[in-house]
Amino acid sequence: MVHKLVTFIILGAFAGNTLANECTTAGIVDGFLPHPTECSMYISCYGGQAYEVTCPTGYNFNPDLLKCDPKYVCLEVDCPPTGVIVLPVNGSCTDFVWCIGGTPFPETCEDGLSFDPVTLKCIPASEADCVENQCDPAIPPPQFFVDPFDCTLFYICDENFLPVQFQCANGTVFDESVNDCIIGDTCPVS
């Protein structure tokens, strides 16, 4: 009993504000829920009580994995109050949103396709020229990765695990085995 009380007090001190009925409404005693308004926060249910918790900087709560995730892109879309339109999701190559009468309906392109913000359709990924963020916060810097469509382009992950694009000099291509541009005009095979 004392152990549960200490855990409850510690959780309350670190978690932040309590929320009324979020856990009981969802029928969860112990577990996690997406925050109703903030993508970088989540609801921690402990003993049926709801607590707001903020993810670390650069992370958002992934409702599919039920954890803070540096690669999860929040649905940040301003749908117009009337009409039907399609909008891309910032930071994602595959996600888009149908806005119908002001309500967003998230969608994802099928495997091998990327959402093209020009045509507002899913097209073959090789034609879209969109590169997903491959930076991994579990790996210490520096991190490099090559553009999958153009091996003269490469990315270095910054301190927030966001990719910054660089271009190799003319007559060179990026080689991931040495994390540098090398002389050649043929992409190295990984």
N, C-alpha and C positions, 0 to 999 in steps of 0.2 A: 504494500500500500504506500509506504514512504517513497519507494522508487518511482511509482506512477506520479505521485505528487511533485517530486523533484523534477521529473521529466516535464510535467505540465507547466511548472513555474519557469523552467529554462526555455521551453518552447515559446511560452508567452512573452518572455523577455526578448528573445531574438526575432520572433515572427512579426511583431508589430501589432497593428490594430485587429481587434476581433470583428467578425461580421455576423450579423444576425441571420440565422436560419439557412445559410448557404449550404451547409453540409446536410442538415436535416431535410431540406427541400430536395436535395439530390439523393437522399437515402444512404449517405456515406458516413460511417462512424470514424474510421481511420483511413486516410488516403489523400489524394490531391485532386483539385479541380482547377480548370482555367479560371482566371480572374474575369469577372463580367465586363470590365471596361479597360483594363491595362494588360497589354500583351507581354510586358516584361515582368509581370507579377503572376502569382498563382494563389490559390486558397489551399491551405494545409488543414485537413480535418483531423483532429485528435480528440478522441472520446466524444465525437459528435459536435464538438465546438469548432467554429471556423476561425482561422487566423490568416491575415494577409501576409504574404512573404514576397520580397523582391528578389528577382534573379540577379546574379552578379552582372556588372557592367559588360555590355556586348552580348548578353544572352537573352533569349526570349523563352517563354514557357511553351513547350511543344505539347499540345493536347493529345497527340497520338502516342507519344512516348511517356507522357506524364512526368516530364522533368525539364529543367532549364537546358536549352540547347543553343550553341553559338551559331548553328547553321539554319535554325528555324527563322523563316521570314514571316513577320506579322502581316496580317491583312490590313493594310493602311490605305483604304480606298474611300474617296468622297463620292458617293453615288448622287447624281442629280435627283431631285424629288419626283420627277416624272419621266416617262419614256423608258426605252430599253437600249442600253449601250453595253459595250464590252470594254474592260479596262485591264491593262497589264498590272502585275503585282511587282513593285520595286524590289530588286535584288533576286528575283527568281526567273529562271529561264523557262519554266514549265507551268507556272501558276498564272491564272487570270480570273477575272470576276465578271459575271453577268450582273448588271445593275438593272433591276426591274422595279419601276415605281419607287425608287429610293432605297430599296432593300438589296444588299449585296448577296450574291450566291457564288461562293468560291468554286472554281473548277481547276483541273489539272490535265495537261496534255498527256496522251498515252505515251508509253515507253518509246524512245527513239524520236520523239517529236518535241519541238520547242515552240513556245508562243511567240509569234512575230507581232510586235507592237505597231508595225506599219500596216500590214494586211489584216490584223486582228483575228488571225487564224493560227491553228497549230500547223507547223510545217516541219519537214525533215530537219533534225538538229544540225546537220552539216550545212544547211542553207541559212540557218538563223544567226550564226556567228555569236552565240551567247555562251558565256563560260560561267559555270557554277562555281561558287566559292568552295575551294578545297582546303582552305586553311583549317588546321585542327588545333584547338587550344590545349590538347593533351600533349602536343609535341612542342618542345622548346624551340625558339627561333635560332637561326633563320630557317624559314621554310620556303621552298621554291616549287613551282609547278609550271609545266609548259601548256600553252594554249592548244587544245585538242584539234583545232582547225588550221592553225598556222604556227609551225615550229620556229618561226623567227620571233615570235612573241612569247614572253614568259611573265610570271607573276611572282612577286615576293610578298609574303604576308606581313602586314604591319603589326604594331603592338596591340591592336584591337582585333587581330585575326581577320583583317579584311585584305583582299588581294589588291596589289598595286601593279599595274601593267608596265612592262619594259619591252624595248625593241632591241634585238640583236643588230649589230652593224651589218652592212651589205656584205654578202658572201659568207655569212655565218648563220648557224642555226643553234637553237638551245638544246643541250644534251643534259637530261635529268640525272645521268649517272655521275656527272662531274659538277652539276649545278652551275653551268657556265655556257657561254656561247662558244662554239667550236667552228673551225673552217669547214665549209661544205655547203652544198645546196640540197642535200637529201636529208630528210628527217631521220634522226637516229631511232632504231627500234629498241623499245624498252623491254 
